[in-house]
Amino acid sequence: MSATPLGVTFGSLAVLGPAAATDIAASAQTMGYSSFWTVEANGTDAMSLLGAASQAAPALDLGTGIIPVQLRAPTLTAMTAATLQALSPNADVLLGIGVSAPGILRAHGIEATKRPIGLMREYVALLRECLSGESVTFEGDFYQVKRFRLGMRLGERRPKIIMAALNPQMLKLAGEIADGVLLNYLPASHVGASVAQVRKGGNATIYAYVHAAVGNLDERANSARRDLFNYAMADGYARMFKEAGFEAEVNELRQKQSEKDRDGAVAAISERMIQAIDFIGSETDVTEFVKSYIDAGVEHPILMPMPWGEDRRAVTDATMKAAIAAVK
């Protein structure tokens, strides 16, 4: 393993199908990756997929990035994380949780909270108590639990709580109450400002998704534009994009969308924004792009390989090989 740990997420690879996860995990282990991650939204559930991956690549740490806290009670999250930890005693379970975007919540029939900071503070507090193995009685604004006790014993290695965060208040809270903070869809140039907010709260480890694809920019730019458009329409990401230097793009995109000009809205994503966040380039350029996040202060980068090309698996493999070179 390298001095700087590098992870890879299956979250961008759903198009390959769930069965590909074990193969990707095995390849990652062979290449020298340190961790394997996945998301949870409306496709695979995170824990089933990580359980399968752990059997194919037992040396890899296992991460969720993210589990939406509104979809799983803290008790259930504790149970599934503890199960995964018990089945993978030599791996760190990196339990990434976060407040989900309104679009995902609507798909599940759940209303977005008006108090995300309060919700996350309470969720993490209860989750830690549940993972302790002690009897838990909890009375909060969002959760009430009476005499819950985790029905398995964990050793010294226990799941670590990683909080997804974008904006100042959540970044500071993550530094205060979590073991790590997971950054996403931000350029390397904005990492320093985000880390500074985390450090106002504490010393949480800095994780970040690094979005990249080996390929030709002219041929794949529209794929990146569509991807960034979807996130720029979410208020939390839009605020972060503006703070990171892309206010003009976000304002134009939202204006065009309000005029029902979807093509114009997507076209508002500049090449500069693409190459700062959803990088497309040669293998050497991808290696340097990953390095830029490490140099900016990310302690555990996680490659999100964007499978943009005629042969999606070939693009994924090439991107994974290029990224691991950044930490060797």
C-alpha positions as CSV (number, residue, x, y, z in Angstrom):
1,M,0.0,0.0,0.0
2,S,1.1,3.6,-0.7
3,A,2.0,6.3,1.8
4,T,-1.1,8.2,0.7
5,P,-4.1,5.9,0.7
6,L,-6.2,6.0,-2.5
7,G,-9.7,4.7,-2.8
8,V,-12.0,4.0,-5.7
9,T,-15.7,4.2,-5.8
10,F,-18.2,2.1,-7.7
11,G,-20.7,4.9,-7.3
12,S,-20.1,6.2,-10.9
13,L,-20.0,2.7,-12.4
14,A,-23.6,1.5,-11.9
15,V,-23.9,1.2,-15.7
16,L,-21.5,-1.8,-15.5
17,G,-24.1,-3.6,-13.3
18,P,-23.7,-4.8,-9.7
19,A,-21.9,-8.0,-10.7
20,A,-18.9,-5.9,-11.9
21,A,-18.3,-4.6,-8.4
22,T,-16.4,-7.7,-7.3
23,D,-14.2,-7.5,-10.4
24,I,-13.5,-3.8,-9.9
25,A,-12.6,-4.4,-6.2
26,A,-10.3,-7.3,-7.1
27,S,-8.6,-5.1,-9.7
28,A,-8.2,-2.2,-7.3
29,Q,-6.6,-4.5,-4.7
30,T,-4.1,-5.8,-7.3
31,M,-3.3,-2.3,-8.4
32,G,-2.6,-1.1,-4.8
33,Y,-5.7,0.8,-3.9
34,S,-6.5,1.1,-0.2
35,S,-10.3,1.3,-0.1
36,F,-13.4,0.5,-2.1
37,W,-16.5,2.7,-1.8
38,T,-20.1,2.8,-3.1
39,V,-23.1,5.1,-2.9
40,E,-26.7,4.5,-1.9
41,A,-29.5,6.3,-3.7
42,N,-31.9,4.3,-5.9
43,G,-29.8,1.5,-7.2
44,T,-27.7,-1.0,-5.2
45,D,-27.9,-0.8,-1.4
46,A,-24.4,0.0,-0.1
47,M,-23.9,-2.8,2.4
48,S,-24.8,-5.7,0.2
49,L,-22.4,-4.5,-2.5
50,L,-19.6,-3.9,0.0
51,G,-20.1,-7.3,1.5
52,A,-19.6,-8.9,-1.9
53,A,-16.6,-6.7,-2.7
54,S,-15.0,-7.6,0.6
55,Q,-15.0,-11.3,-0.3
56,A,-13.3,-10.5,-3.6
57,A,-10.8,-8.1,-2.2
58,P,-10.4,-8.7,1.6
59,A,-7.4,-6.3,1.9
60,L,-9.4,-3.2,1.0
61,D,-11.1,-0.9,3.5
62,L,-14.8,-0.5,2.8
63,G,-16.5,2.8,2.5
64,T,-20.0,4.2,1.9
65,G,-20.1,7.6,0.3
66,I,-22.8,8.2,1.1
67,I,-25.7,6.6,2.9
68,P,-28.5,9.2,3.2
69,V,-29.4,9.5,6.8
70,Q,-33.0,10.0,6.0
71,L,-33.3,6.6,4.5
72,R,-31.8,4.5,7.3
73,A,-32.5,4.8,11.1
74,P,-29.3,5.2,13.1
75,T,-30.0,1.8,14.7
76,L,-30.2,0.1,11.3
77,T,-27.1,1.8,10.1
78,A,-25.2,0.6,13.2
79,M,-26.4,-2.9,12.7
80,T,-25.4,-3.1,9.0
81,A,-22.0,-1.4,9.6
82,A,-21.3,-3.7,12.6
83,T,-22.3,-6.7,10.5
84,L,-19.9,-5.6,7.7
85,Q,-17.1,-5.0,10.3
86,A,-17.6,-8.4,11.9
87,L,-17.4,-10.1,8.4
88,S,-14.3,-8.0,7.5
89,P,-12.2,-8.0,10.7
90,N,-9.0,-6.8,9.0
91,A,-10.6,-3.9,7.1
92,D,-11.7,-0.5,8.3
93,V,-15.4,0.2,7.7
94,L,-15.6,3.8,6.7
95,L,-19.2,4.7,7.3
96,G,-19.9,7.7,5.1
97,I,-23.3,9.4,5.9
98,G,-24.9,12.6,4.8
99,V,-28.0,14.6,4.4
100,S,-29.4,13.6,1.0
101,A,-30.4,15.9,-1.9
102,P,-34.1,16.7,-2.2
103,G,-34.4,14.9,-5.5
104,I,-33.4,11.6,-4.0
105,L,-35.6,12.1,-1.0
106,R,-38.7,12.8,-3.2
107,A,-38.0,9.5,-5.0
108,H,-38.3,7.8,-1.7
109,G,-41.3,9.8,-0.6
110,I,-39.4,11.6,2.1
111,E,-39.5,15.4,2.8
112,A,-36.2,17.2,3.2
113,T,-35.4,18.5,6.7
114,K,-35.4,22.2,7.4
115,R,-32.7,21.6,10.1
116,P,-29.9,19.5,8.4
117,I,-27.3,20.6,11.0
118,G,-29.4,19.5,13.9
119,L,-30.4,16.3,12.2
120,M,-26.7,15.3,11.5
121,R,-25.5,16.2,15.0
122,E,-28.2,14.0,16.5
123,Y,-27.8,11.2,14.0
124,V,-24.1,10.9,14.7
125,A,-24.5,11.1,18.4
126,L,-27.0,8.2,18.4
127,L,-25.1,6.2,15.9
128,R,-22.0,6.3,18.1
129,E,-24.0,5.2,21.1
130,C,-25.5,2.3,19.1
131,L,-22.0,1.2,18.0
132,S,-20.8,1.2,21.6
133,G,-22.5,-2.1,22.3
134,E,-24.1,-0.6,25.5
135,S,-27.8,-0.3,26.1
136,V,-29.0,2.9,24.5
137,T,-31.9,5.1,25.5
138,F,-32.1,8.3,23.5
139,E,-34.5,11.2,23.5
140,G,-33.9,13.8,20.8
141,D,-35.7,16.1,18.4
142,F,-35.5,13.6,15.5
143,Y,-34.9,10.2,17.1
144,Q,-36.2,8.4,20.2
145,V,-34.8,5.1,21.1
146,K,-35.5,2.9,24.2
147,R,-33.1,0.2,25.4
148,F,-31.5,-0.6,22.0
149,R,-28.4,-2.8,22.3
150,L,-26.4,-4.0,19.3
151,G,-26.7,-7.7,19.2
152,M,-23.1,-8.5,18.4
153,R,-19.7,-7.9,19.9
154,L,-17.1,-5.7,18.1
155,G,-13.4,-5.8,18.8
156,E,-11.1,-2.9,18.9
157,R,-11.7,-2.2,15.2
158,R,-15.0,-0.4,14.8
159,P,-16.7,1.5,12.0
160,K,-15.5,5.0,11.6
161,I,-18.0,7.7,10.9
162,I,-17.3,9.9,7.9
163,M,-19.6,12.8,7.2
164,A,-20.3,14.2,3.8
165,A,-20.2,18.0,3.8
166,L,-20.2,20.8,1.3
167,N,-20.8,24.1,3.0
168,P,-19.2,25.9,6.0
169,Q,-21.6,24.9,8.8
170,M,-21.6,21.2,7.8
171,L,-17.9,21.2,7.3
172,K,-17.3,22.6,10.7
173,L,-19.7,20.1,12.3
174,A,-17.9,17.2,10.5
175,G,-14.6,18.4,12.0
176,E,-16.3,18.5,15.5
177,I,-18.2,15.2,15.6
178,A,-16.9,12.8,12.9
179,D,-13.8,10.7,12.3
180,G,-13.6,12.0,8.8
181,V,-15.2,14.4,6.3
182,L,-16.0,13.4,2.7
183,L,-15.8,16.2,0.1
184,N,-17.4,15.8,-3.3
185,Y,-17.6,17.7,-6.6
186,L,-15.2,20.4,-5.6
187,P,-12.1,21.5,-7.5
188,A,-8.7,21.0,-6.0
189,S,-8.4,24.8,-5.7
190,H,-11.3,24.8,-3.2
191,V,-10.0,22.1,-1.0
192,G,-8.0,24.4,1.2
193,A,-11.0,26.6,2.0
194,S,-13.0,23.5,2.8
195,V,-10.3,22.1,5.1
196,A,-10.1,25.4,6.9
197,Q,-13.8,25.1,7.8
198,V,-13.3,21.5,9.0
199,R,-10.4,22.5,11.2
200,K,-12.6,25.1,12.9
201,G,-14.4,22.1,14.3
202,G,-11.6,19.5,14.8
203,N,-9.1,17.1,13.3
204,A,-11.3,14.9,11.1
205,T,-9.5,13.1,8.3
206,I,-10.0,14.7,4.9
207,Y,-11.4,12.4,2.3
208,A,-12.5,13.6,-1.2
209,Y,-13.9,12.2,-4.4
210,V,-11.7,12.9,-7.4
211,H,-13.7,12.7,-10.6
212,A,-11.7,11.8,-13.7
213,A,-11.8,9.9,-17.0
214,V,-9.0,9.0,-19.4
215,G,-10.3,10.2,-22.8
216,N,-10.6,13.0,-25.3
217,L,-12.2,16.2,-23.9
218,D,-13.8,17.2,-27.2
219,E,-15.5,13.8,-27.5
220,R,-16.6,13.5,-23.8
221,A,-17.3,17.1,-22.7
222,N,-21.1,16.8,-23.1
223,S,-21.1,13.8,-20.7
224,A,-19.4,16.0,-18.1
225,R,-21.7,18.9,-18.8
226,R,-24.8,16.7,-18.2
227,D,-23.3,15.3,-15.0
228,L,-22.4,18.7,-13.6
229,F,-25.8,20.2,-14.6
230,N,-27.6,17.6,-12.4
231,Y,-25.6,18.7,-9.4
232,A,-25.7,22.4,-10.1
233,M,-29.5,22.2,-9.9
234,A,-29.2,21.1,-6.2
235,D,-29.0,24.1,-3.9
236,G,-26.2,22.8,-1.7
237,Y,-23.9,22.0,-4.6
238,A,-24.8,25.2,-6.4
239,R,-23.7,27.3,-3.4
240,M,-20.4,25.4,-3.2
241,F,-19.8,25.7,-7.0
242,K,-20.3,29.5,-6.6
243,E,-17.9,29.7,-3.7
244,A,-15.4,27.7,-5.7
245,G,-15.3,30.2,-8.6
246,F,-18.1,29.1,-10.9
247,E,-20.8,31.6,-10.0
248,A,-21.2,32.7,-13.7
249,E,-21.8,29.2,-14.9
250,V,-24.3,28.4,-12.1
251,N,-26.3,31.6,-12.6
252,E,-26.5,31.2,-16.4
253,L,-27.4,27.5,-16.0
254,R,-30.2,28.2,-13.6
255,Q,-31.5,31.1,-15.7
256,K,-31.6,29.0,-18.8
257,Q,-33.3,26.2,-16.9
258,S,-36.0,28.6,-15.6
259,E,-36.7,29.5,-19.2
260,K,-37.1,25.8,-20.0
261,D,-34.0,25.9,-22.2
262,R,-32.4,22.6,-21.1
263,D,-29.9,22.5,-23.9
264,G,-28.8,26.1,-23.0
265,A,-28.6,25.2,-19.4
266,V,-26.3,22.3,-20.0
267,A,-24.2,24.3,-22.4
268,A,-23.6,26.9,-19.6
269,I,-21.1,24.5,-18.0
270,S,-17.7,25.8,-19.2
271,E,-14.7,23.8,-20.2
272,R,-12.9,25.4,-17.3
273,M,-15.5,24.0,-14.9
274,I,-15.3,20.6,-16.5
275,Q,-11.6,20.4,-16.2
276,A,-11.6,21.6,-12.6
277,I,-14.2,19.1,-11.3
278,D,-14.9,16.3,-13.9
279,F,-11.5,16.0,-15.5
280,I,-11.0,14.4,-18.9
281,G,-7.5,13.9,-20.3
282,S,-4.6,11.6,-21.0
283,E,-3.4,9.0,-18.4
284,T,-0.5,11.3,-17.5
285,D,-2.9,14.2,-17.0
286,V,-5.2,12.2,-14.9
287,T,-2.3,11.2,-12.7
288,E,-1.4,14.9,-12.2
289,F,-5.1,15.8,-11.5
290,V,-5.2,13.3,-8.6
291,K,-1.9,14.6,-7.3
292,S,-3.4,18.1,-7.2
293,Y,-5.9,17.0,-4.6
294,I,-3.2,15.5,-2.4
295,D,-1.1,18.6,-2.7
296,A,-4.2,20.7,-1.7
297,G,-4.6,18.8,1.5
298,V,-6.7,15.7,0.8
299,E,-5.5,12.9,3.1
300,H,-7.4,10.1,1.5
301,P,-8.5,10.8,-2.1
302,I,-11.1,8.5,-3.7
303,L,-11.1,8.1,-7.5
304,M,-14.6,8.4,-9.0
305,P,-13.8,6.9,-12.5
306,M,-16.2,8.4,-15.0
307,P,-16.9,5.7,-17.6
308,W,-17.3,8.0,-20.6
309,G,-16.4,6.1,-23.8
310,E,-17.5,3.4,-26.2
311,D,-15.9,0.8,-24.0
312,R,-16.9,1.8,-20.5
313,R,-14.9,-0.9,-18.7
314,A,-11.7,0.0,-20.7
315,V,-12.1,3.6,-19.8
316,T,-12.5,2.6,-16.1
317,D,-9.5,0.4,-16.1
318,A,-7.3,3.1,-17.8
319,T,-8.5,5.7,-15.3
320,M,-7.8,3.5,-12.3
321,K,-4.3,2.8,-13.6
322,A,-3.6,6.5,-14.2
323,A,-4.9,7.5,-10.7
324,I,-2.9,4.9,-8.7
325,A,0.3,6.2,-10.3
326,A,-0.3,9.5,-8.3
327,V,0.5,7.8,-5.0
328,K,3.3,5.4,-6.0
